[in-house]
Amino acid sequence: GFGTSTLGLTANAAYLVNDKFKVRGIAATFGAYEANTDDLDFDFASSASGTISGSFHSLGLVADYDVFKSGGLQISGGLLHLGLKLDGEINGALSLDSGASANTTVETSVKFNNQIAPMISAGYQQNIGDHFALFGELGAVYVDGFDVDINEVGASLLPAADLEAEAKKVESELDMPVYPFLHFGLKFRF
């Protein structure tokens, strides 16, 4: 089937093991993007510009348990490979919490701590005839927060320890151990 979710647009394929269990593969994407920005608003950049690029692709293998034989309530669990990639380059006047400042360039990257993450969900399926069904599911993916890196490009004008402290500060501000999973769409059966 096809749908949309907090992981992006989805394609699902399932194999029916028996009347109650199926194994499902999920592929999802938000695609890729790139943007040039001026006057970025960062705590550590008083006057800066830069580029931001990223992509978010996911693959997963999930086991589904149908509580009722004819559809309805479904409980699922499995593993997802989360390919979140967010990179940036910031140029300009940078000031860190430590008091260090410089007119320089830094590169940033953000990804989930758990690239392979467990997922659980509960969902509902409404059959439409013999071959189609509408579905929705709500769950959570344990991502264990974000990994943020900030590195200076070229000359080292800012202390590396201060850049690391700034990255840890951003990680704590992005504190999100669980990524919400909302998924709905249309299934068809052969």
Backbone bond lengths (Angstrom), bond angles and torsions (degrees), N, CA, C in turn:
res aa  C-N    CA-C-N  psi(-1)  N-CA   C-N-CA  omega(-1)  CA-C   N-CA-C  phi
1 G - - - 1.438 - - 1.525 110.52 -
2 F 1.310 113.94 176.63 1.462 121.44 -179.31 1.522 109.66 -128.84
3 G 1.325 116.23 151.72 1.453 119.04 179.40 1.515 111.47 -168.60
4 T 1.307 113.19 -165.40 1.453 121.15 176.14 1.526 107.75 -136.79
5 S 1.332 115.57 152.82 1.459 119.01 -175.92 1.522 109.61 -156.38
6 T 1.312 115.33 179.45 1.462 120.85 174.84 1.530 111.11 -71.93
7 L 1.330 117.72 -4.09 1.458 122.69 172.82 1.524 110.86 -98.05
8 G 1.329 118.07 -5.80 1.456 122.89 -178.64 1.509 111.61 116.48
9 L 1.335 115.58 -163.33 1.459 120.82 175.16 1.517 108.50 -69.65
10 T 1.348 117.24 139.62 1.460 120.20 -173.14 1.518 112.44 -123.76
11 A 1.321 114.50 151.62 1.461 124.35 167.53 1.523 105.43 -128.27
12 N 1.332 116.24 132.80 1.459 122.14 -178.17 1.524 109.25 -125.16
13 A 1.309 116.56 142.74 1.459 122.43 171.59 1.517 106.79 -134.55
14 A 1.335 116.88 134.33 1.456 120.73 -175.80 1.527 110.92 -128.74
15 Y 1.317 115.17 148.85 1.456 122.71 173.72 1.522 107.23 -116.52
16 L 1.332 116.42 123.84 1.456 122.49 -178.88 1.527 108.80 -81.11
17 V 1.334 116.81 111.19 1.456 122.07 179.92 1.530 109.36 -76.40
18 N 1.325 116.73 -46.97 1.468 123.13 173.85 1.529 107.66 -155.78
19 D 1.333 118.14 -167.82 1.466 121.43 -176.08 1.521 113.64 -62.99
20 K 1.303 117.56 -21.00 1.468 121.09 -175.54 1.533 114.11 -111.11
21 F 1.324 117.78 -27.33 1.470 121.01 -173.96 1.524 112.03 -116.22
22 K 1.329 114.13 142.21 1.462 119.63 169.52 1.525 108.06 -142.99
23 V 1.311 114.97 157.28 1.457 122.94 176.10 1.519 105.88 -111.93
24 R 1.336 115.90 131.23 1.466 120.60 -173.05 1.516 109.90 -127.51
25 G 1.311 115.07 136.58 1.452 121.78 171.77 1.519 108.82 -101.51
26 I 1.316 116.58 140.09 1.469 122.36 -179.61 1.526 108.48 -125.07
27 A 1.322 116.01 132.44 1.469 121.31 170.09 1.529 106.11 -124.06
28 A 1.327 116.87 132.43 1.468 120.78 -177.16 1.523 109.87 -140.42
29 T 1.337 115.18 149.76 1.460 119.14 177.05 1.522 111.65 -153.54
30 F 1.307 114.74 142.54 1.460 122.30 166.19 1.523 109.75 -98.27
31 G 1.338 115.44 -5.85 1.453 119.99 -177.96 1.518 111.38 82.09
32 A 1.323 114.81 -165.87 1.463 121.39 -179.09 1.523 109.51 -118.14
33 Y 1.314 115.69 154.52 1.468 120.06 178.87 1.526 109.34 -149.54
34 E 1.304 114.26 159.38 1.462 121.06 175.14 1.513 107.82 -148.07
35 A 1.319 116.11 140.84 1.465 120.36 -179.80 1.521 109.92 -143.39
36 N 1.315 115.53 140.83 1.463 121.80 170.17 1.515 106.84 -96.89
37 T 1.309 116.85 137.21 1.452 119.77 -176.37 1.527 110.87 -131.68
38 D 1.309 114.81 146.82 1.466 122.15 172.61 1.514 107.59 -119.06
39 D 1.297 117.05 153.40 1.466 122.22 177.28 1.522 111.79 54.43
40 L 1.330 116.18 52.89 1.450 120.49 176.62 1.523 109.90 -63.82
41 D 1.318 116.23 144.63 1.454 121.32 -179.18 1.527 109.32 -107.23
42 F 1.315 117.09 86.03 1.451 123.20 175.54 1.517 108.25 -115.44
43 D 1.341 115.67 151.22 1.460 119.72 176.97 1.520 110.97 -58.33
44 F 1.334 117.78 -33.78 1.459 120.77 -173.58 1.527 113.37 -99.76
45 A 1.325 118.91 2.87 1.464 120.69 -178.89 1.525 109.61 -121.67
46 S 1.322 116.80 108.69 1.461 119.49 -179.39 1.522 111.69 -79.51
47 S 1.302 117.93 -30.87 1.460 122.63 177.84 1.514 106.84 -151.72
48 A 1.334 117.43 105.89 1.452 119.17 -174.05 1.519 110.93 -150.32
49 S 1.323 114.58 160.96 1.452 121.97 171.92 1.516 106.70 -140.61
50 G 1.328 116.24 171.16 1.450 116.99 -179.85 1.502 112.70 173.63
51 T 1.328 114.94 -166.86 1.456 122.43 177.85 1.518 108.98 -125.17
52 I 1.300 115.36 148.15 1.454 122.12 175.79 1.517 106.56 -131.07
53 S 1.319 117.30 132.00 1.456 121.33 175.95 1.519 108.37 -137.82
54 G 1.321 115.09 154.42 1.447 117.48 -179.87 1.506 112.90 -171.85
55 S 1.320 114.22 170.61 1.455 122.20 174.57 1.524 108.02 -154.50
56 F 1.324 115.51 158.93 1.456 121.13 179.05 1.525 107.31 -145.37
57 H 1.330 115.33 103.89 1.457 122.60 178.54 1.527 107.59 -124.32
58 S 1.331 116.50 142.87 1.462 120.36 -179.30 1.518 110.72 -137.59
59 L 1.321 115.11 147.56 1.464 123.00 172.20 1.517 107.11 -131.49
60 G 1.331 116.54 144.16 1.446 118.07 -179.86 1.511 113.21 -149.95
61 L 1.313 115.17 158.53 1.456 123.58 173.21 1.521 106.61 -127.07
62 V 1.336 115.55 122.72 1.459 121.75 -171.24 1.526 109.91 -131.23
63 A 1.323 117.09 141.86 1.465 122.94 171.58 1.524 107.78 -100.85
64 D 1.327 116.49 129.77 1.464 122.66 179.65 1.527 109.55 -111.42
65 Y 1.324 116.30 134.99 1.460 122.63 174.24 1.520 107.66 -115.46
66 D 1.333 116.53 117.01 1.464 121.93 177.17 1.519 108.18 -87.08
67 V 1.317 116.31 115.38 1.456 121.32 -178.58 1.527 110.47 -63.78
68 F 1.342 117.46 -38.20 1.461 122.69 178.14 1.521 108.94 -115.36
69 K 1.327 117.62 141.42 1.459 122.46 -176.11 1.528 112.99 -60.11
70 S 1.305 118.58 -34.80 1.469 121.93 -173.75 1.520 113.50 -94.18
71 G 1.314 118.01 20.51 1.463 120.58 -178.83 1.509 110.36 103.86
72 G 1.290 116.55 -162.93 1.452 120.94 -177.99 1.508 110.83 95.80
73 L 1.328 116.73 -129.11 1.457 122.45 -174.34 1.524 111.86 -70.72
74 Q 1.344 115.40 136.09 1.465 122.17 179.76 1.525 108.92 -135.91
75 I 1.322 116.91 134.28 1.462 123.70 175.88 1.529 106.64 -112.11
76 S 1.351 116.96 133.50 1.466 120.74 -175.12 1.520 111.04 -134.35
77 G 1.317 114.86 153.63 1.455 121.65 174.34 1.512 109.68 -158.02
78 G 1.320 115.98 148.67 1.459 119.11 179.55 1.510 111.74 177.77
79 L 1.328 115.01 -160.67 1.463 122.20 -179.48 1.524 110.00 -122.43
80 L 1.324 114.67 141.82 1.459 121.56 176.58 1.523 109.18 -122.18
81 H 1.321 116.14 139.54 1.458 121.33 169.30 1.516 106.33 -96.09
82 L 1.322 116.98 115.97 1.464 122.37 -174.94 1.522 109.72 -102.08
83 G 1.304 116.37 108.02 1.455 121.24 -178.55 1.516 111.84 -96.40
84 L 1.331 117.23 57.87 1.465 121.07 175.82 1.516 108.72 -79.14
85 K 1.319 116.15 127.88 1.465 120.71 175.99 1.516 107.23 -137.48
86 L 1.303 116.11 119.97 1.462 122.12 177.96 1.524 107.46 -133.43
87 D 1.322 116.19 115.98 1.465 121.83 -177.47 1.522 109.30 -123.85
88 G 1.304 115.39 148.80 1.453 119.42 177.22 1.507 111.66 -147.83
89 E 1.310 114.95 157.82 1.460 121.84 172.78 1.517 106.77 -130.94
90 I 1.323 116.02 125.99 1.467 121.94 -175.89 1.521 108.40 -118.90
91 N 1.330 116.45 128.98 1.466 122.96 -179.78 1.519 108.72 -119.89
92 G 1.312 117.20 133.32 1.457 118.56 174.10 1.511 112.88 145.71
93 A 1.329 114.91 -161.04 1.460 122.56 -178.76 1.523 108.67 -81.38
94 L 1.324 116.55 111.99 1.459 122.55 -177.51 1.515 110.01 -112.97
95 S 1.340 116.22 135.12 1.466 122.40 176.37 1.514 108.26 -129.20
96 L 1.305 117.10 125.73 1.457 122.37 -179.52 1.523 110.45 -96.85
97 D 1.331 116.00 162.97 1.467 121.01 179.08 1.517 112.45 -57.92
98 S 1.340 117.04 -28.55 1.461 121.01 -178.28 1.529 112.43 -70.93
99 G 1.333 116.69 -11.02 1.458 121.01 -177.05 1.512 112.73 100.77
100 A 1.331 117.40 -12.72 1.466 120.90 177.48 1.522 109.05 -68.24
101 S 1.327 115.86 140.08 1.466 119.71 177.76 1.516 108.95 -148.01
102 A 1.343 114.99 152.82 1.465 119.97 179.01 1.521 108.77 -166.93
103 N 1.302 115.27 156.22 1.455 121.76 170.94 1.533 105.36 -92.39
104 T 1.341 117.57 101.65 1.462 121.77 -169.14 1.525 110.24 -151.35
105 T 1.323 115.82 -173.33 1.461 122.98 177.68 1.525 108.95 -125.52
106 V 1.330 116.46 133.98 1.462 121.08 174.66 1.520 109.03 -125.31
107 E 1.335 114.78 148.97 1.456 121.88 172.77 1.517 108.04 -106.49
108 T 1.318 115.94 140.82 1.459 121.11 179.39 1.517 109.05 -125.23
109 S 1.325 116.43 151.95 1.458 121.72 171.87 1.524 108.18 -145.04
110 V 1.332 114.52 144.80 1.463 121.63 -179.91 1.521 107.96 -133.42
111 K 1.334 116.18 134.82 1.462 121.46 173.69 1.528 107.96 -150.64
112 F 1.331 116.44 164.46 1.459 120.19 174.81 1.527 109.20 -70.32
113 N 1.336 117.21 145.77 1.463 120.69 174.43 1.520 110.96 -61.43
114 N 1.333 117.35 -44.45 1.465 121.42 177.84 1.520 108.79 -95.46
115 Q 1.312 117.27 103.62 1.466 120.95 174.91 1.531 110.48 -72.98
116 I 1.334 116.94 -32.22 1.467 123.32 172.49 1.523 104.72 -110.95
117 A 1.335 115.31 115.61 1.465 119.20 -169.45 1.524 111.74 -129.63
118 P 1.344 117.12 139.97 1.464 120.02 175.19 1.525 110.57 -72.90
119 M 1.342 114.76 146.80 1.461 121.60 -179.52 1.530 109.00 -133.99
120 I 1.331 115.94 140.02 1.460 121.49 170.98 1.525 107.68 -130.38
121 S 1.334 115.66 150.44 1.461 119.09 177.96 1.518 110.17 -157.57
122 A 1.313 114.14 161.63 1.464 122.84 171.36 1.520 106.03 -127.12
123 G 1.313 115.74 138.98 1.456 118.17 -176.50 1.509 112.24 -144.65
124 Y 1.319 113.92 176.75 1.455 121.49 178.62 1.520 108.38 -136.06
125 Q 1.319 115.12 140.53 1.457 121.33 179.01 1.517 108.68 -126.58
126 Q 1.330 116.50 130.24 1.464 121.80 176.47 1.520 108.11 -113.43
127 N 1.340 115.84 111.64 1.454 120.39 179.88 1.523 110.56 -69.21
128 I 1.348 115.29 141.54 1.462 122.68 175.29 1.525 105.59 -123.85
129 G 1.315 116.62 97.15 1.463 120.21 -175.90 1.515 110.79 71.84
130 D 1.344 115.44 -158.85 1.463 121.07 -176.34 1.523 113.97 -87.28
131 H 1.334 117.60 -17.53 1.461 118.62 -170.76 1.526 115.55 -120.36
132 F 1.309 119.60 -9.58 1.458 121.43 -175.38 1.527 111.46 -127.09
133 A 1.329 115.44 154.09 1.472 121.38 175.81 1.518 109.08 -153.28
134 L 1.317 115.89 141.88 1.459 122.14 169.65 1.522 107.04 -92.25
135 F 1.327 117.45 140.17 1.459 119.10 -179.41 1.523 110.48 -137.50
136 G 1.304 114.58 156.94 1.452 122.68 172.89 1.510 108.51 -150.68
137 E 1.324 116.56 145.73 1.460 119.90 177.11 1.524 110.06 -147.25
138 L 1.307 114.82 149.94 1.456 122.88 -179.08 1.517 107.45 -131.00
139 G 1.326 115.94 131.72 1.453 118.85 -178.54 1.509 112.38 -162.61
140 A 1.322 114.67 -158.27 1.460 121.04 -177.38 1.520 109.94 -146.29
141 V 1.339 114.66 146.69 1.462 122.57 175.95 1.527 106.51 -118.34
142 Y 1.329 116.71 125.26 1.464 120.62 -178.96 1.532 109.34 -82.52
143 V 1.356 116.62 98.97 1.467 122.44 -177.94 1.521 113.01 -96.30
144 D 1.331 118.21 -13.79 1.464 124.25 178.23 1.530 112.39 59.38
145 G 1.339 116.94 36.79 1.458 120.99 175.73 1.518 112.83 82.50
146 F 1.331 114.88 -164.78 1.457 121.99 -175.75 1.524 111.04 -118.12
147 D 1.324 115.47 151.25 1.455 122.98 171.67 1.524 106.66 -106.66
148 V 1.327 117.61 118.41 1.463 122.82 -178.46 1.522 108.52 -116.63
149 D 1.327 115.40 131.12 1.466 121.37 174.92 1.521 108.84 -120.02
150 I 1.336 115.99 137.01 1.472 122.34 174.16 1.525 106.49 -130.94
151 N 1.326 116.09 118.92 1.470 121.41 -178.17 1.517 109.74 -131.10
152 E 1.314 115.00 140.39 1.460 120.22 178.57 1.528 110.11 -80.64
153 V 1.327 115.93 141.15 1.466 122.43 178.20 1.525 107.99 -96.72
154 G 1.314 116.45 134.14 1.468 119.82 176.59 1.519 112.35 77.50
155 A 1.346 116.09 -136.98 1.467 122.47 -176.68 1.525 110.94 -59.47
156 S 1.326 116.64 140.35 1.464 121.96 179.83 1.518 109.84 -87.52
157 L 1.323 115.94 88.47 1.461 120.97 179.30 1.522 111.81 -91.58
158 L 1.335 116.81 -21.78 1.463 122.02 179.33 1.525 108.73 -112.48
159 P 1.331 118.74 139.84 1.468 121.09 179.06 1.530 111.40 -62.27
160 A 1.329 116.72 133.25 1.469 121.96 -179.41 1.526 111.41 -58.19
161 A 1.334 117.68 -37.94 1.466 120.93 179.56 1.535 110.89 -63.48
162 D 1.335 117.13 -35.18 1.462 120.74 178.60 1.530 111.27 -70.38
163 L 1.338 117.01 -37.49 1.464 120.42 175.93 1.529 110.53 -65.16
164 E 1.341 116.26 -39.53 1.467 120.58 177.26 1.528 110.37 -64.41
165 A 1.316 117.96 -41.47 1.469 121.40 177.94 1.528 110.46 -63.33
166 E 1.328 117.30 -38.73 1.468 121.16 177.60 1.533 110.39 -64.42
167 A 1.330 117.36 -40.85 1.467 121.39 177.62 1.523 110.58 -62.85
168 K 1.342 117.46 -42.99 1.472 121.22 178.33 1.524 111.01 -63.78
169 K 1.322 117.39 -36.54 1.462 121.54 177.33 1.532 110.34 -63.11
170 V 1.338 116.81 -44.57 1.468 120.54 178.40 1.521 110.22 -63.57
171 E 1.342 117.86 -41.42 1.465 121.03 177.86 1.524 110.92 -58.92
172 S 1.331 117.47 -42.31 1.467 119.98 -179.97 1.533 111.67 -68.27
173 E 1.341 116.63 -32.58 1.465 119.74 176.90 1.524 111.33 -71.75
174 L 1.319 117.45 -27.75 1.463 122.53 178.21 1.527 111.61 -93.55
175 D 1.315 117.57 18.74 1.457 122.83 -175.37 1.534 110.42 -53.05
176 M 1.324 115.86 105.47 1.457 121.51 -179.82 1.526 107.88 -148.49
177 P 1.335 118.23 86.88 1.459 119.32 -177.62 1.532 113.35 -67.92
178 V 1.331 116.65 -26.03 1.458 121.03 -177.07 1.523 109.24 -121.79
179 Y 1.330 116.04 128.82 1.462 121.95 176.35 1.527 107.47 -96.16
180 P 1.330 119.08 126.75 1.463 120.56 -178.39 1.528 111.56 -68.04
181 F 1.316 116.06 142.04 1.463 122.05 179.33 1.521 108.67 -121.42
182 L 1.314 116.61 109.57 1.460 124.05 174.88 1.510 106.49 -121.87
183 H 1.333 117.19 127.71 1.463 122.13 -172.17 1.521 109.17 -143.81
184 F 1.321 116.94 130.13 1.471 119.97 174.53 1.525 109.65 -147.83
185 G 1.344 114.52 157.40 1.460 118.00 -178.92 1.507 112.58 171.21
186 L 1.337 115.84 -157.00 1.444 124.74 -175.58 1.524 109.51 -124.09
187 K 1.357 116.09 129.83 1.458 121.72 176.16 1.520 108.56 -108.05
188 F 1.306 116.12 151.13 1.455 120.18 170.11 1.523 108.78 -134.95
189 R 1.326 115.17 145.56 1.470 122.38 -175.89 1.521 109.81 -117.69
190 F 1.334 115.16 145.56 1.468 120.59 177.53 1.497 109.89 -97.74
